[in-house]
Structure formats: structure tokens, C-alpha cells
């Protein structure tokens, strides 16, 4: 396994390019299961989760070609309908193959998915929703079996605005003739990107980005050419990196309008942010940031995926702040690692109280999940001295060529074999 070694404590400068969104790319890649025609997706980041999707699609019978950000999917044989445990356990988004396979073949079988250990994240919302479109759900040897004599367009109201369930049902409904109405939908920008891709395939999706999405499905969908949106979570991570470490940086290939909640919170903390059409400039405050409390919410609220690196910024603030996590029940695992670096944090249930300190100090730490790993990187860049970050395979699942981008901004960072 690899480690990161980061020697921090120096202000940052320079610019780097933000990658395509992993969370947008994954459902769009799996939407290629809806058609036999060739699909070309650009701006796809080189990440472990993308490689896992490549393996899954190839196993199911697609012919995939991937390199330099371009992902091409073709189909020459009948697809398999079973996503096995050895593939699904690597990546939670594998469950998004269920909707396309169910819609196209009226059956699908998959193992319960894996992913980061940040909470239970059950898929019962997906399964309940498939039932409302006519699917039968059964279980066998640790697998979920979906089947339907005929799927029918209908109305589905999610009991929680689940991103995955919204995406899965959108894809399924795109291949069911008639109009399906989804209510209490997730509003994330990545869902809008998926809707754009499905529309290019011939479906008629309206309302993406709002609580109600309408899908007029088709009996057959065509191939597509699509460019994936910029990664707003990577963008936010680098914004917080610059704010915590100090200095002035420019981020290219961004979508500022997708980060309104973070921008408002950072500006309250004293960070200056200049937003342009597809780039941003981040200028750290003189002295320590001001304390600002946040509550994670579904989009357009404060993103749970940026809660961990936000805590690093608050660990250096000139006062006390609170972080309330309302999305996942086990997402403060980075707090003890930050405390090893001198942070003053008290966690009680779903609330963390952060009392800012003048300086973080380098220390050996480890990653527990993707975003906690990102927090360790932000903390290491801001800390005085050397930090060794272990288990960075978590980071590799969500951040493309991170050590190179850190160097673009003047961070003394290197990847070494453990």
C-alpha cells in the first residue's frame, strides 16, 4: 500500500485543473446498460471507482475502452444479468446497474454493495421504489433478485431524497413507455447531469434539480456522446485546502454555482472567493479564519462530502464552532486523527464541537474513507512539519492524481510505498 508524505505549513500559490465528477460519471457510465448502441463519455476521472465500473461493465458483457479521460462503451453480445459479490463489494455505486438491467431485461441480480464505512446507507429505498413500478423483490444467498412480467410507468414518492435511488429510478423509468413521476427527489447537480445524458439517449426528463422529476420513457434508447460535469467535491476540497493552508490559488474547470452553500460558509469565515464562468480564485484570510457552524443537508445544503475538510478549517479558527452531521451516522471518524495533529474536537453523537487552535502539527495519521482522507490531506498541508498519511487507497477512490495537483499549488507532497 502507498502512503502520502506531506510537509506543510507553507502558503499555497498557483493553479490546478479540477477533474470530471466521479459522482456524475458513475451513473452515466452505468446508464450505457440501457442501450445496445455505442456510447462515448468524456472528462471521466481516472479513479479506482471508475476502474471498478469498467470491470463491472465488461463482466456484464459490454466492451469498454478507457484512457485519457475518454470512456467508450460498445455491445456485441447479450448481457449478463448478475452483478456478483467480488465486483459489487468494491464500490457502492454498483447498485446503479440494477435499474438499467431491470428496465431492459425485466430481471436483475446483484449482491448487496460495499463502499466506505461511513454508515449503513441501506438500499431499501431503491427496492421499495422498484416495486412501485411493478418489480418483485426476492433474496437468495446474499443477493437481491429483481423481476417483473411488465414494468409500468407510475408515481413514486421517496421517503428520503436519496441520490442513488433517484438516479436508479430515473434510469429505469427512461426505458419504460409512458410518464413516471418521481417525488421528493434528491436535487444534486450530478442528477441534472444524468438527466442531460438520458435526454441525449432519447428519454424526456424534466425537473432534474428539483423535488419532482418527470420521465417520459421510450421503448428503445440510443447511444450518446456526453461530457461529464466538473467535480464539485474535489473543487470544494481544494478550496478548503487553500483556505486552511493559506495563500492564493486558482481552480480551473469548475462549476461555482454548484457550491453555493460552501462558498457562503467560507466567506463568513473570512475567505475571499472570486467566481468566474468555469474557474475560481480562493484567497485565504489574513490571520486565522472566523468560526462558522454548519449543518450538513441534502443539496442545496452544506454537502456531507465536504464536512470532514471543513472541520480542518474550523480546527484553525479563532473560536468555537459546531459541525452537525445529519446525513450519515458514522462520519466523524476523521476527528480522532485530527486530534493527533493538535486539533481540539469533542464529538457527541452527530455533533462535533471544534475549538480552534493556532497551529496544527504534523503526525502519522490514517484514512477511514474517501472524504476523511481528503481531510487528512488538507490538515497536512496546513500543519507545521511532516505528516505521513496511511491507507490512501481510500483517497484514490475519489481524487485523481492528487499528489500532482498538490504540487501544482506548491504543497510538498509525495507518494511512497509503505
GUNU-530576 format. One record per residue (C-alpha): residue number from 1; residue in one letter; z, x, y. Coordinates in pm, 1 decimal, m for minus. Layout:
! residues N
pos  code  zz  xx  yy
NUM  A  Z  X  Y
...
//
This chain:
! residues 418
pos  code  zz  xx  yy
1  X  0.0  0.0  0.0
2  X  m66.4  105.6  358.9
3  X  178.5  138.7  646.7
4  X  131.2  142.1  1022.5
5  X  291.9  419.5  1223.4
6  X  318.5  332.1  1592.7
7  X  469.7  546.1  1865.8
8  X  537.8  309.0  2150.9
9  X  693.3  289.1  2491.4
10  X  381.0  366.1  2697.1
11  X  198.0  119.2  2926.8
12  X  m137.3  m3.0  2797.1
13  X  m481.3  3.7  2957.4
14  X  m841.6  m53.8  2855.1
15  X  m1024.0  m337.4  2683.8
16  X  m1091.4  m467.2  2334.0
17  X  m1304.4  m735.9  2172.4
18  X  m1140.1  m1037.3  2005.4
19  X  m1276.2  m1129.0  1662.1
20  X  m1401.5  m1462.6  1539.3
21  X  m1134.9  m1712.9  1442.1
22  X  m1009.7  m1688.3  1085.6
23  X  m867.2  m2041.0  1101.7
24  X  m1203.0  m2176.9  1216.3
25  X  m1413.9  m1967.6  979.6
26  X  m1230.9  m2064.7  658.9
27  X  m1301.7  m2442.8  664.8
28  X  m1656.9  m2385.8  791.3
29  X  m1727.5  m2146.8  503.8
30  X  m1590.0  m2397.2  253.8
31  X  m1795.3  m2674.9  416.4
32  X  m2100.4  m2497.1  273.2
33  X  m1998.9  m2657.5  m58.8
34  X  m2127.2  m2985.3  87.5
35  X  m2493.3  m2880.1  65.1
36  X  m2742.5  m2700.8  m157.3
37  X  m2924.4  m2561.4  144.6
38  X  m2882.0  m2215.3  291.6
39  X  m2605.1  m2168.2  548.3
40  X  m2564.1  m1881.0  795.1
41  X  m2233.2  m1832.5  975.0
42  X  m2188.4  m1560.0  1237.8
43  X  m1885.7  m1399.1  1406.4
44  X  m1687.2  m1413.3  1080.9
45  X  m1399.6  m1159.7  1085.7
46  X  m1353.8  m902.1  809.3
47  X  m1017.2  m1013.9  669.2
48  X  m851.9  m1047.7  332.2
49  X  m859.8  m1428.6  353.8
50  X  m1235.1  m1417.9  423.2
51  X  m1283.4  m1188.2  124.1
52  X  m1081.1  m1432.9  m87.0
53  X  m1307.8  m1715.4  31.8
54  X  m1610.9  m1501.7  m58.5
55  X  m1468.6  m1461.1  m411.3
56  X  m1391.4  m1832.4  m441.5
57  X  m1735.8  m1945.9  m329.2
58  X  m1904.8  m1700.8  m563.5
59  X  m1685.6  m1814.2  m852.4
60  X  m1774.3  m2177.4  m786.2
61  X  m2144.2  m2088.7  m810.6
62  X  m2258.4  m2003.0  m458.9
63  X  m2443.9  m1679.6  m383.6
64  X  m2274.7  m1520.5  m84.4
65  X  m2375.0  m1223.8  128.6
66  X  m2131.9  m1088.4  383.6
67  X  m2140.8  m796.5  624.6
68  X  m2120.9  m706.0  994.6
69  X  m1972.9  m1044.4  1078.7
70  X  m2254.6  m1243.2  916.1
71  X  m2187.1  m1470.2  617.1
72  X  m2483.4  m1619.5  428.0
73  X  m2435.8  m1881.0  154.2
74  X  m2707.6  m1993.9  m86.4
75  X  m2705.1  m2204.8  m402.3
76  X  m2929.7  m2170.5  m706.0
77  X  m2722.1  m2321.8  m989.6
78  X  m2482.3  m2612.9  m1043.7
79  X  m2134.4  m2553.6  m905.2
80  X  m1811.5  m2526.9  m1099.6
81  X  m1552.4  m2785.6  m1004.0
82  X  m1236.3  m2593.5  m1092.1
83  X  m1069.5  m2352.3  m848.1
84  X  m834.9  m2151.1  m1076.2
85  X  m489.2  m2019.2  m1001.5
86  X  m586.3  m1649.9  m986.8
87  X  m812.5  m1722.5  m688.7
88  X  m623.1  m2003.2  m516.3
89  X  m285.7  m1824.8  m521.4
90  X  m420.0  m1559.9  m281.9
91  X  m491.2  m1799.4  2.4
92  X  m358.9  m2138.3  101.5
93  X  m687.2  m2246.0  264.3
94  X  m844.3  m2260.6  m83.8
95  X  m727.6  m2622.0  m99.0
96  X  m1002.3  m2698.4  154.4
97  X  m1256.7  m2670.2  m129.0
98  X  m1118.9  m2998.3  m266.5
99  X  m1268.7  m3229.3  m1.7
100  X  m1626.7  m3099.6  m27.2
101  X  m1624.9  m3088.3  m409.0
102  X  m1473.9  m3436.5  m436.9
103  X  m1729.5  m3580.5  m195.9
104  X  m2028.3  m3414.2  m359.3
105  X  m1938.4  m3443.4  m729.5
106  X  m1666.9  m3712.8  m728.2
107  X  m1429.7  m3474.2  m902.9
108  X  m1244.6  m3152.9  m833.8
109  X  m967.8  m2949.6  m994.0
110  X  m758.4  m2684.9  m824.3
111  X  m426.4  m2506.8  m859.2
112  X  m155.1  m2556.2  m603.5
113  X  m226.0  m2296.6  m332.0
114  X  m35.6  m1986.2  m226.8
115  X  m21.3  m1804.7  106.9
116  X  261.4  m1685.9  332.5
117  X  624.7  m1768.3  254.7
118  X  694.4  m1943.1  584.9
119  X  776.9  m2285.7  445.0
120  X  697.8  m2547.3  185.6
121  X  375.2  m2669.6  350.2
122  X  307.7  m2941.8  88.4
123  X  m42.8  m3077.0  31.3
124  X  73.8  m3431.9  m33.5
125  X  m81.9  m3543.7  297.6
126  X  m420.6  m3428.7  165.8
127  X  m373.7  m3611.6  m162.9
128  X  m244.8  m3935.0  m7.9
129  X  m546.9  m3938.3  219.6
130  X  m799.2  m3879.1  m58.8
131  X  m652.1  m4181.2  m237.5
132  X  m731.0  m4399.7  63.4
133  X  m1098.4  m4309.4  23.2
134  X  m1095.8  m4410.9  m342.5
135  X  m984.8  m4096.6  m525.4
136  X  m748.2  m4089.4  m822.5
137  X  m496.3  m3803.8  m829.2
138  X  m350.3  m3668.2  m1153.1
139  X  m179.7  m3344.5  m1256.9
140  X  m230.2  m3117.9  m1556.5
141  X  m89.3  m2773.0  m1637.1
142  X  m10.2  m2689.2  m1276.2
143  X  m345.6  m2816.1  m1148.6
144  X  m431.0  m3112.4  m928.1
145  X  m718.4  m3325.4  m1059.6
146  X  m916.5  m3545.1  m821.0
147  X  m1168.3  m3800.9  m944.4
148  X  m1345.8  m4110.4  m816.0
149  X  m1601.7  m4352.4  m956.3
150  X  m1710.4  m4407.5  m599.0
151  X  m1574.5  m4290.5  m267.1
152  X  m1579.1  m4535.5  20.7
153  X  m1560.0  m4479.4  392.8
154  X  m1235.5  m4615.1  532.5
155  X  m944.6  m4571.4  769.7
156  X  m683.2  m4301.4  710.9
157  X  m371.1  m4250.2  921.2
158  X  m193.2  m3919.6  865.4
159  X  186.0  m3937.5  870.0
160  X  181.7  m3591.9  1033.4
161  X  m106.7  m3428.5  1225.7
162  X  m176.4  m3174.2  952.4
163  X  m456.3  m2929.6  1037.5
164  X  m554.3  m2875.5  674.1
165  X  m551.5  m3244.2  585.8
166  X  m756.5  m3329.7  894.5
167  X  m1016.1  m3066.1  800.0
168  X  m1025.2  m3163.2  432.3
169  X  m1079.3  m3531.5  510.0
170  X  m1342.2  m3455.8  775.6
171  X  m1545.4  m3259.8  521.5
172  X  m1503.5  m3519.9  251.1
173  X  m1597.7  m3806.9  484.2
174  X  m1908.2  m3621.7  604.6
175  X  m2067.9  m3685.6  264.9
176  X  m1958.6  m4049.3  230.4
177  X  m2203.2  m4300.6  376.5
178  X  m2050.5  m4525.7  640.4
179  X  m1788.6  m4460.6  907.9
180  X  m1449.6  m4313.3  825.1
181  X  m1179.8  m4323.5  1092.7
182  X  m900.2  m4065.3  1084.0
183  X  m588.4  m4136.1  1291.4
184  X  m300.1  m3911.7  1403.0
185  X  m528.5  m3611.9  1355.7
186  X  m448.7  m3252.7  1440.4
187  X  m604.9  m3155.1  1774.3
188  X  m652.6  m2780.1  1724.4
189  X  m967.5  m2619.3  1870.7
190  X  m1060.2  m2498.9  1522.2
191  X  m1108.0  m2863.2  1423.0
192  X  m1355.6  m2902.5  1706.2
193  X  m1544.1  m2600.1  1572.7
194  X  m1555.9  m2756.1  1225.1
195  X  m1684.5  m3082.0  1375.2
196  X  m1959.0  m2888.3  1551.0
197  X  m2060.3  m2730.8  1218.5
198  X  m2058.2  m3065.6  1033.9
199  X  m2274.6  m3220.1  1306.2
200  X  m2525.5  m2939.4  1260.6
201  X  m2531.6  m3030.4  888.8
202  X  m2629.8  m3388.2  971.3
203  X  m2299.3  m3574.6  987.5
204  X  m2194.5  m3756.1  1304.9
205  X  m1842.6  m3652.6  1400.4
206  X  m1687.0  m3772.1  1727.2
207  X  m1337.3  m3743.2  1870.9
208  X  m1251.2  m3395.5  1736.0
209  X  m975.6  m3252.5  1953.9
210  X  m815.8  m3596.5  1994.6
211  X  m584.9  m3801.3  1773.6
212  X  m868.8  m4021.0  1643.0
213  X  m1175.4  m3872.6  1474.5
214  X  m1468.7  m4083.7  1356.3
215  X  m1710.0  m3954.3  1094.9
216  X  m2037.9  m4123.5  1009.0
217  X  m2121.5  m3964.8  676.6
218  X  m2456.9  m3905.3  513.4
219  X  m2571.6  m3922.5  151.3
220  X  m2702.3  m3566.4  185.8
221  X  m2623.7  m3283.9  425.6
222  X  m2843.4  m2992.3  526.0
223  X  m2775.3  m2625.0  583.4
224  X  m2657.8  m2484.5  913.8
225  X  m2654.9  m2188.0  1147.4
226  X  m2327.3  m2155.3  1332.7
227  X  m2128.6  m1900.6  1533.9
228  X  m1751.0  m1914.1  1484.0
229  X  m1530.2  m1953.0  1792.6
230  X  m1307.7  m1663.3  1916.0
231  X  m967.4  m1627.9  1750.1
232  X  m712.8  m1776.7  1990.2
233  X  m416.2  m1647.7  1786.9
234  X  m544.4  m1290.4  1793.0
235  X  m610.1  m1337.0  2164.6
236  X  m254.1  m1459.1  2220.4
237  X  m111.6  m1172.3  2017.2
238  X  m290.6  m915.4  2233.3
239  X  m184.1  m1099.3  2549.3
240  X  179.0  m1071.5  2438.3
241  X  126.3  m710.3  2330.7
242  X  15.9  m617.7  2682.5
243  X  297.3  m817.8  2844.2
244  X  566.9  m664.2  2621.2
245  X  444.4  m303.6  2630.8
246  X  342.9  m310.9  2998.0
247  X  21.0  m218.4  3170.2
248  X  m307.5  m395.0  3231.6
249  X  m570.0  m485.6  2969.1
250  X  m890.3  m686.6  2941.2
251  X  m972.4  m900.2  2637.3
252  X  m1338.4  m980.9  2566.2
253  X  m1487.0  m1267.0  2358.4
254  X  m1205.3  m1510.4  2431.7
255  X  m1174.4  m1883.8  2495.6
256  X  m896.8  m1914.1  2759.6
257  X  m899.1  m2295.3  2757.2
258  X  m761.4  m2289.4  2400.2
259  X  m441.4  m2110.8  2510.4
260  X  m313.9  m2324.4  2797.4
261  X  43.5  m2357.6  2666.1
262  X  81.5  m1982.8  2611.2
263  X  m70.2  m1897.3  2949.3
264  X  172.4  m2131.6  3128.7
265  X  472.1  m1984.6  2945.7
266  X  363.0  m1625.5  3013.8
267  X  306.0  m1696.1  3381.6
268  X  658.3  m1839.7  3404.7
269  X  779.6  m1511.3  3254.7
270  X  608.9  m1321.6  3536.8
271  X  290.4  m1211.5  3359.3
272  X  m28.5  m1232.5  3566.2
273  X  m330.0  m1365.5  3375.3
274  X  m681.0  m1382.1  3515.0
275  X  m909.9  m1608.7  3313.7
276  X  m1287.5  m1589.2  3317.3
277  X  m1553.3  m1775.0  3118.0
278  X  m1518.1  m1569.3  2799.7
279  X  m1271.0  m1294.3  2888.4
280  X  m917.0  m1248.9  3017.5
281  X  m719.5  m989.1  3208.4
282  X  m347.1  m953.0  3139.0
283  X  m119.5  m770.7  3384.2
284  X  239.5  m711.8  3274.4
285  X  521.7  m787.1  3520.8
286  X  688.9  m511.0  3720.1
287  X  1021.5  m466.6  3550.7
288  X  1144.4  m693.0  3273.8
289  X  994.1  m1039.5  3208.2
290  X  1184.6  m1353.1  3305.5
291  X  1347.0  m1555.4  3023.3
292  X  1149.5  m1866.5  2925.1
293  X  1241.8  m2106.0  2641.9
294  X  970.2  m2256.7  2423.1
295  X  938.4  m2524.1  2154.9
296  X  658.4  m2496.1  1901.1
297  X  442.7  m2808.0  1879.2
298  X  107.9  m2909.7  1733.0
299  X  m181.5  m2829.8  1966.7
300  X  m193.9  m2850.9  2266.3
301  X  172.4  m2749.2  2249.6
302  X  304.7  m2395.5  2210.3
303  X  148.3  m2251.9  1889.5
304  X  377.9  m2180.8  1597.9
305  X  149.3  m1887.9  1509.2
306  X  249.8  m1716.7  1836.1
307  X  621.0  m1786.6  1812.0
308  X  701.2  m1450.2  1649.1
309  X  523.2  m1223.3  1901.4
310  X  658.0  m1443.0  2182.9
311  X  1009.3  m1364.5  2061.1
312  X  934.2  m995.2  2112.3
313  X  851.0  m1054.7  2478.1
314  X  1172.3  m1253.6  2521.6
315  X  1369.0  m977.3  2345.9
316  X  1292.0  m765.8  2655.2
317  X  1355.9  m1041.5  2911.9
318  X  1616.3  m1021.6  3188.2
319  X  1832.2  m1300.9  3048.0
320  X  1876.0  m1551.8  2766.1
321  X  1606.6  m1777.8  2623.7
322  X  1566.8  m2008.6  2325.0
323  X  1289.0  m2048.1  2069.9
324  X  1278.1  m2378.8  1880.1
325  X  1055.7  m2387.8  1570.5
326  X  954.8  m2744.5  1480.2
327  X  652.0  m2682.3  1252.5
328  X  777.0  m2460.9  966.8
329  X  1128.9  m2445.7  831.2
330  X  1132.8  m2075.0  740.1
331  X  959.9  m1895.6  1025.4
332  X  1229.6  m1675.4  1173.4
333  X  1208.6  m1400.3  909.9
334  X  1096.3  m1155.5  1177.6
335  X  1426.8  m1191.8  1366.8
336  X  1630.4  m955.6  1142.6
337  X  1355.9  m692.2  1167.8
338  X  1354.6  m718.4  1547.6
339  X  1731.3  m680.4  1543.0
340  X  1681.6  m349.7  1358.5
341  X  1490.7  m240.7  1669.3
342  X  1777.2  m334.8  1900.2
343  X  1693.3  m698.2  1980.3
344  X  1984.9  m937.9  2035.7
345  X  1894.9  m1258.3  1848.2
346  X  2105.7  m1533.4  1692.6
347  X  1936.1  m1775.9  1456.4
348  X  2089.6  m2114.9  1380.6
349  X  1870.1  m2343.7  1173.7
350  X  1546.1  m2399.2  1360.0
351  X  1668.7  m2241.1  1684.3
352  X  1681.1  m1877.6  1787.5
353  X  1876.1  m1763.6  2092.5
354  X  1729.8  m1443.6  2234.8
355  X  1932.9  m1233.9  2478.8
356  X  1702.1  m979.3  2639.6
357  X  1777.6  m606.7  2620.9
358  X  1645.4  m331.0  2847.9
359  X  1469.9  m139.2  2570.0
360  X  1365.4  m182.4  2206.5
361  X  1385.9  125.4  1983.4
362  X  1153.5  235.5  1705.7
363  X  1274.9  179.8  1348.1
364  X  1140.7  125.2  995.1
365  X  1054.8  m245.8  954.6
366  X  852.6  m467.0  722.5
367  X  624.5  m770.1  745.1
368  X  715.1  m1100.3  578.2
369  X  399.1  m1292.4  677.7
370  X  90.7  m1257.8  898.1
371  X  245.3  m1355.8  1230.4
372  X  577.3  m1181.9  1166.5
373  X  369.3  m870.9  1101.6
374  X  196.6  m920.8  1435.9
375  X  539.3  m940.4  1599.7
376  X  634.4  m606.2  1445.8
377  X  321.3  m450.1  1596.6
378  X  397.1  m595.3  1941.3
379  X  757.3  m474.3  1916.8
380  X  649.9  m127.7  1801.4
381  X  411.7  m88.8  2095.9
382  X  687.8  m191.6  2335.6
383  X  962.5  14.8  2171.7
384  X  1063.2  368.1  2254.7
385  X  996.2  607.0  1970.5
386  X  837.7  581.9  1626.2
387  X  813.7  263.4  1420.3
388  X  694.9  250.4  1060.6
389  X  570.2  m95.4  959.8
390  X  558.4  m164.5  587.9
391  X  378.1  m435.7  386.4
392  X  92.9  m454.5  637.3
393  X  m129.5  m628.9  382.9
394  X  10.6  m942.8  546.3
395  X  m133.1  m831.6  882.1
396  X  m468.4  m756.3  720.6
397  X  m494.6  m1122.9  624.3
398  X  m511.8  m1227.7  989.0
399  X  m614.6  m934.3  1211.9
400  X  m943.4  m745.9  1187.1
401  X  m940.6  m365.3  1231.9
402  X  m611.4  m392.4  1416.7
403  X  m534.3  m21.0  1443.0
404  X  m872.7  42.8  1608.3
405  X  m817.0  m231.4  1865.0
406  X  m469.2  m97.7  1937.0
407  X  m620.9  244.1  2007.4
408  X  m873.4  78.6  2242.4
409  X  m575.0  m18.7  2457.0
410  X  m400.7  318.4  2439.8
411  X  m148.6  243.7  2163.7
412  X  m64.2  546.4  1947.7
413  X  m123.2  373.0  1613.5
414  X  m237.9  494.3  1273.8
415  X  m273.9  356.5  921.2
416  X  m131.1  575.4  646.0
417  X  m88.4  547.8  271.3
418  X  265.9  461.3  169.1
//
